[in-house]
Amino acid sequence: MSEWIYFLNPPRPDFAATISPEEERVFGEHFAYLKKLHERQILILAGPTLGSANTGICIFRAPNVESALRVMNDDPTIREKVVTGELRPFRVSLLEGRGL
């Protein structure tokens, strides 16, 4: 199983401070989606960067690029075009609790 990262690129600076009610609703769906991925042991890590650049990251497992694209594109924030997604292959090299 390969590891992947996708970035959630917000539409404007200070996105977290200026989020609209509709965007907030979609981010609620996004969090529920990530929780399901986590429960299925697909999601490794997720969270936003803080400050004025609120880029989100999701690190996860998928067997191939097609599956990885599906995981990213099924994210409600990307599907609803609240943010844009950018997928890249990734390798977790060091992680607390995980040997080398």
N, CA and C atoms as an extended XYZ file, in Angstrom:
300
Properties=species:S:1:pos:R:3:atomname:S:1:resname:S:1:resid:I:1 pbc="F F F"
N         0.861       -1.180        0.000 N   MET     1
C         0.000        0.000        0.000 CA  MET     1
C         0.899        1.232        0.000 C   MET     1
N         0.664        2.151       -0.873 N   SER     2
C         1.443        3.387       -0.986 CA  SER     2
C         0.849        4.485       -0.107 C   SER     2
N         1.674        5.460        0.192 N   GLU     3
C         1.217        6.623        0.950 CA  GLU     3
C         1.136        7.819        0.016 C   GLU     3
N         0.188        8.685        0.307 N   TRP     4
C        -0.109        9.852       -0.519 CA  TRP     4
C        -0.381       11.040        0.380 C   TRP     4
N        -0.214       12.225       -0.176 N   ILE     5
C        -0.600       13.451        0.518 CA  ILE     5
C        -1.433       14.288       -0.443 C   ILE     5
N        -2.493       14.870        0.074 N   TYR     6
C        -3.159       15.901       -0.719 CA  TYR     6
C        -3.273       17.159        0.103 C   TYR     6
N        -3.103       18.252       -0.624 N   PHE     7
C        -3.181       19.587       -0.049 CA  PHE     7
C        -4.549       20.158       -0.380 C   PHE     7
N        -5.152       20.830        0.583 N   LEU     8
C        -6.406       21.538        0.369 CA  LEU     8
C        -6.054       23.024        0.345 C   LEU     8
N        -6.051       23.588       -0.841 N   ASN     9
C        -5.647       24.980       -1.036 CA  ASN     9
C        -6.870       25.882       -0.950 C   ASN     9
N        -6.912       26.762        0.045 N   PRO    10
C        -8.090       27.613        0.240 CA  PRO    10
C        -8.193       28.687       -0.848 C   PRO    10
N        -9.383       29.233       -1.019 N   PRO    11
C        -9.604       30.214       -2.084 CA  PRO    11
C        -9.114       31.627       -1.772 C   PRO    11
N        -8.714       31.873       -0.494 N   ARG    12
C        -8.298       33.228       -0.126 CA  ARG    12
C        -7.445       33.178        1.139 C   ARG    12
N        -6.631       34.209        1.341 N   PRO    13
C        -5.864       34.293        2.602 CA  PRO    13
C        -6.814       34.413        3.790 C   PRO    13
N        -6.342       34.001        4.949 N   ASP    14
C        -7.137       34.066        6.184 CA  ASP    14
C        -8.490       33.369        6.049 C   ASP    14
N        -8.483       32.260        5.331 N   PHE    15
C        -9.719       31.522        5.066 CA  PHE    15
C       -10.440       31.148        6.357 C   PHE    15
N        -9.697       30.644        7.348 N   ALA    16
C       -10.334       30.200        8.593 CA  ALA    16
C       -11.055       31.343        9.303 C   ALA    16
N       -10.516       32.551        9.187 N   ALA    17
C       -11.113       33.712        9.856 CA  ALA    17
C       -12.286       34.296        9.067 C   ALA    17
N       -12.392       33.927        7.789 N   THR    18
C       -13.427       34.527        6.939 CA  THR    18
C       -14.382       33.483        6.357 C   THR    18
N       -14.412       32.302        6.944 N   ILE    19
C       -15.219       31.212        6.398 CA  ILE    19
C       -16.710       31.567        6.445 C   ILE    19
N       -17.395       31.286        5.365 N   SER    20
C       -18.830       31.564        5.283 CA  SER    20
C       -19.619       30.415        5.915 C   SER    20
N       -20.888       30.632        6.227 N   PRO    21
C       -21.698       29.539        6.778 CA  PRO    21
C       -21.761       28.326        5.844 C   PRO    21
N       -21.855       28.553        4.549 N   GLU    22
C       -21.899       27.431        3.591 CA  GLU    22
C       -20.567       26.687        3.574 C   GLU    22
N       -19.462       27.414        3.575 N   GLU    23
C       -18.150       26.773        3.619 CA  GLU    23
C       -17.978       25.990        4.918 C   GLU    23
N       -18.462       26.546        6.013 N   GLU    24
C       -18.387       25.871        7.305 CA  GLU    24
C       -19.183       24.564        7.285 C   GLU    24
N       -20.336       24.580        6.643 N   ARG    25
C       -21.154       23.365        6.518 CA  ARG    25
C       -20.377       22.286        5.770 C   ARG    25
N       -19.749       22.662        4.652 N   VAL    26
C       -18.989       21.700        3.853 CA  VAL    26
C       -17.793       21.173        4.644 C   VAL    26
N       -17.159       22.024        5.431 N   PHE    27
C       -16.039       21.565        6.252 CA  PHE    27
C       -16.506       20.614        7.347 C   PHE    27
N       -17.737       20.742        7.801 N   GLY    28
C       -18.292       19.751        8.727 CA  GLY    28
C       -18.394       18.387        8.058 C   GLY    28
N       -18.837       18.364        6.803 N   GLU    29
C       -18.893       17.116        6.033 CA  GLU    29
C       -17.489       16.568        5.803 C   GLU    29
N       -16.550       17.465        5.548 N   HIS    30
C       -15.142       17.096        5.352 CA  HIS    30
C       -14.610       16.375        6.593 C   HIS    30
N       -14.871       16.920        7.780 N   PHE    31
C       -14.381       16.303        9.015 CA  PHE    31
C       -14.994       14.914        9.200 C   PHE    31
N       -16.276       14.773        8.915 N   ALA    32
C       -16.931       13.461        9.026 CA  ALA    32
C       -16.310       12.475        8.030 C   ALA    32
N       -16.008       12.940        6.828 N   TYR    33
C       -15.365       12.106        5.806 CA  TYR    33
C       -13.998       11.626        6.299 C   TYR    33
N       -13.207       12.551        6.851 N   LEU    34
C       -11.876       12.184        7.349 CA  LEU    34
C       -11.977       11.212        8.525 C   LEU    34
N       -12.954       11.394        9.389 N   LYS    35
C       -13.142       10.461       10.512 CA  LYS    35
C       -13.411        9.052        9.993 C   LYS    35
N       -14.206        8.926        8.939 N   LYS    36
C       -14.483        7.602        8.362 CA  LYS    36
C       -13.215        6.994        7.775 C   LYS    36
N       -12.424        7.813        7.074 N   LEU    37
C       -11.153        7.307        6.539 CA  LEU    37
C       -10.236        6.854        7.669 C   LEU    37
N       -10.230        7.601        8.762 N   HIS    38
C        -9.399        7.247        9.914 CA  HIS    38
C        -9.867        5.928       10.528 C   HIS    38
N       -11.168        5.766       10.698 N   GLU    39
C       -11.728        4.531       11.253 CA  GLU    39
C       -11.385        3.326       10.388 C   GLU    39
N       -11.297        3.526        9.077 N   ARG    40
C       -10.962        2.444        8.137 CA  ARG    40
C        -9.452        2.268        7.983 C   ARG    40
N        -8.677        3.003        8.780 N   GLN    41
C        -7.213        2.962        8.774 CA  GLN    41
C        -6.627        3.327        7.416 C   GLN    41
N        -7.288        4.240        6.728 N   ILE    42
C        -6.787        4.802        5.467 CA  ILE    42
C        -6.048        6.098        5.753 C   ILE    42
N        -6.624        6.938        6.594 N   LEU    43
C        -6.038        8.232        6.931 CA  LEU    43
C        -4.948        8.065        7.990 C   LEU    43
N        -3.790        8.654        7.727 N   ILE    44
C        -2.677        8.637        8.672 CA  ILE    44
C        -2.681        9.917        9.498 C   ILE    44
N        -2.882       11.052        8.843 N   LEU    45
C        -2.781       12.352        9.507 CA  LEU    45
C        -3.556       13.370        8.694 C   LEU    45
N        -4.183       14.325        9.369 N   ALA    46
C        -4.861       15.417        8.680 CA  ALA    46
C        -4.892       16.636        9.576 C   ALA    46
N        -4.849       17.810        8.963 N   GLY    47
C        -4.971       19.044        9.713 CA  GLY    47
C        -4.626       20.242        8.858 C   GLY    47
N        -4.961       21.431        9.359 N   PRO    48
C        -4.671       22.663        8.627 CA  PRO    48
C        -3.383       23.324        9.121 C   PRO    48
N        -2.784       24.107        8.247 N   THR    49
C        -1.730       25.002        8.703 CA  THR    49
C        -2.413       26.221        9.314 C   THR    49
N        -1.757       26.824       10.277 N   LEU    50
C        -2.330       27.966       10.982 CA  LEU    50
C        -1.703       29.263       10.476 C   LEU    50
N        -2.211       30.378       10.941 N   GLY    51
C        -1.750       31.670       10.464 CA  GLY    51
C        -2.609       32.123        9.295 C   GLY    51
N        -2.055       32.932        8.421 N   SER    52
C        -2.858       33.486        7.322 CA  SER    52
C        -2.948       32.558        6.116 C   SER    52
N        -2.102       31.520        6.037 N   ALA    53
C        -2.173       30.544        4.937 CA  ALA    53
C        -2.740       29.250        5.505 C   ALA    53
N        -4.029       29.029        5.306 N   ASN    54
C        -4.724       27.902        5.926 CA  ASN    54
C        -4.803       26.693        5.006 C   ASN    54
N        -3.650       26.236        4.535 N   THR    55
C        -3.591       25.045        3.694 CA  THR    55
C        -3.830       23.818        4.561 C   THR    55
N        -4.676       22.927        4.086 N   GLY    56
C        -4.912       21.674        4.793 CA  GLY    56
C        -4.067       20.570        4.178 C   GLY    56
N        -3.743       19.567        4.996 N   ILE    57
C        -3.035       18.403        4.477 CA  ILE    57
C        -3.719       17.136        4.959 C   ILE    57
N        -3.712       16.139        4.107 N   CYS    58
C        -4.208       14.810        4.442 CA  CYS    58
C        -3.189       13.801        3.933 C   CYS    58
N        -2.668       12.994        4.837 N   ILE    59
C        -1.745       11.928        4.481 CA  ILE    59
C        -2.498       10.617        4.678 C   ILE    59
N        -2.467        9.766        3.654 N   PHE    60
C        -3.298        8.570        3.670 CA  PHE    60
C        -2.668        7.451        2.860 C   PHE    60
N        -3.290        6.282        2.935 N   ARG    61
C        -2.845        5.103        2.193 CA  ARG    61
C        -3.810        4.807        1.053 C   ARG    61
N        -3.245        4.405       -0.072 N   ALA    62
C        -4.047        3.948       -1.213 CA  ALA    62
C        -3.151        3.059       -2.073 C   ALA    62
N        -3.728        2.074       -2.742 N   PRO    63
C        -2.905        1.136       -3.506 CA  PRO    63
C        -2.323        1.693       -4.802 C   PRO    63
N        -2.967        2.724       -5.359 N   ASN    64
C        -2.501        3.253       -6.648 CA  ASN    64
C        -3.032        4.673       -6.839 C   ASN    64
N        -2.559        5.313       -7.897 N   VAL    65
C        -2.926        6.716       -8.128 CA  VAL    65
C        -4.427        6.882       -8.355 C   VAL    65
N        -5.052        5.920       -9.021 N   GLU    66
C        -6.495        6.027       -9.275 CA  GLU    66
C        -7.276        6.042       -7.962 C   GLU    66
N        -6.902        5.146       -7.051 N   SER    67
C        -7.558        5.101       -5.743 CA  SER    67
C        -7.267        6.359       -4.930 C   SER    67
N        -6.033        6.839       -5.020 N   ALA    68
C        -5.660        8.061       -4.298 CA  ALA    68
C        -6.459        9.252       -4.816 C   ALA    68
N        -6.607        9.355       -6.113 N   LEU    69
C        -7.413       10.439       -6.687 CA  LEU    69
C        -8.861       10.341       -6.224 C   LEU    69
N        -9.367        9.143       -6.129 N   ARG    70
C       -10.746        8.958       -5.676 CA  ARG    70
C       -10.898        9.438       -4.231 C   ARG    70
N        -9.934        9.086       -3.365 N   VAL    71
C        -9.993        9.538       -1.972 CA  VAL    71
C       -10.008       11.061       -1.924 C   VAL    71
N        -9.100       11.691       -2.668 N   MET    72
C        -9.027       13.156       -2.660 CA  MET    72
C       -10.297       13.774       -3.240 C   MET    72
N       -10.724       13.297       -4.383 N   ASN    73
C       -11.868       13.911       -5.061 CA  ASN    73
C       -13.199       13.655       -4.358 C   ASN    73
N       -13.259       12.635       -3.507 N   ASP    74
C       -14.470       12.384       -2.720 CA  ASP    74
C       -14.546       13.261       -1.468 C   ASP    74
N       -13.459       13.959       -1.143 N   ASP    75
C       -13.480       14.889       -0.017 CA  ASP    75
C       -14.518       15.977       -0.327 C   ASP    75
N       -15.490       16.191        0.553 N   PRO    76
C       -16.545       17.174        0.272 CA  PRO    76
C       -16.029       18.574       -0.054 C   PRO    76
N       -14.925       18.998        0.562 N   THR    77
C       -14.413       20.341        0.285 CA  THR    77
C       -13.915       20.478       -1.145 C   THR    77
N       -13.405       19.395       -1.698 N   ILE    78
C       -12.928       19.405       -3.086 CA  ILE    78
C       -14.099       19.156       -4.034 C   ILE    78
N       -14.934       18.177       -3.684 N   ARG    79
C       -16.097       17.861       -4.520 CA  ARG    79
C       -17.013       19.079       -4.687 C   ARG    79
N       -17.181       19.857       -3.601 N   GLU    80
C       -18.046       21.041       -3.633 CA  GLU    80
C       -17.308       22.302       -4.085 C   GLU    80
N       -16.022       22.139       -4.456 N   LYS    81
C       -15.200       23.232       -4.970 CA  LYS    81
C       -15.028       24.391       -3.981 C   LYS    81
N       -15.005       24.056       -2.689 N   VAL    82
C       -14.704       25.062       -1.661 CA  VAL    82
C       -13.201       25.339       -1.658 C   VAL    82
N       -12.399       24.303       -1.868 N   VAL    83
C       -10.945       24.414       -1.981 CA  VAL    83
C       -10.521       23.660       -3.235 C   VAL    83
N        -9.262       23.824       -3.617 N   THR    84
C        -8.712       23.003       -4.688 CA  THR    84
C        -7.779       21.976       -4.062 C   THR    84
N        -7.716       20.819       -4.677 N   GLY    85
C        -6.870       19.745       -4.169 CA  GLY    85
C        -5.647       19.543       -5.039 C   GLY    85
N        -4.583       19.110       -4.388 N   GLU    86
C        -3.331       18.815       -5.090 CA  GLU    86
C        -2.772       17.519       -4.496 C   GLU    86
N        -2.700       16.479       -5.299 N   LEU    87
C        -2.264       15.159       -4.862 CA  LEU    87
C        -0.803       14.922       -5.220 C   LEU    87
N        -0.072       14.309       -4.281 N   ARG    88
C         1.317       13.918       -4.540 CA  ARG    88
C         1.600       12.580       -3.870 C   ARG    88
N         2.470       11.763       -4.470 N   PRO    89
C         2.937       10.582       -3.750 CA  PRO    89
C         3.733       11.047       -2.534 C   PRO    89
N         3.748       10.242       -1.489 N   PHE    90
C         4.375       10.644       -0.233 CA  PHE    90
C         4.978        9.413        0.427 C   PHE    90
N         5.999        9.617        1.240 N   ARG    91
C         6.550        8.521        2.035 CA  ARG    91
C         6.716        9.007        3.470 C   ARG    91
N         6.037        8.357        4.387 N   VAL    92
C         6.231        8.652        5.796 CA  VAL    92
C         7.561        8.021        6.187 C   VAL    92
N         8.520        8.851        6.535 N   SER    93
C         9.856        8.362        6.888 CA  SER    93
C        10.036        8.195        8.389 C   SER    93
N         9.535        9.134        9.150 N   LEU    94
C         9.594        9.055       10.605 CA  LEU    94
C         8.229        9.421       11.166 C   LEU    94
N         7.764        8.615       12.090 N   LEU    95
C         6.469        8.871       12.718 CA  LEU    95
C         6.508        8.288       14.123 C   LEU    95
N         6.081        9.072       15.077 N   GLU    96
C         6.033        8.582       16.461 CA  GLU    96
C         5.257        7.277       16.511 C   GLU    96
N         5.838        6.281       17.162 N   GLY    97
C         5.169        4.996       17.294 CA  GLY    97
C         5.374        4.059       16.118 C   GLY    97
N         6.071        4.513       15.088 N   ARG    98
C         6.307        3.671       13.920 CA  ARG    98
C         7.810        3.513       13.737 C   ARG    98
N         8.269        2.299       13.661 N   GLY    99
C         9.699        2.041       13.462 CA  GLY    99
C        10.140        2.396       12.052 C   GLY    99
N        11.433        2.377       11.861 N   LEU   100
C        11.989        2.710       10.542 CA  LEU   100
C        11.903        1.558        9.600 C   LEU   100
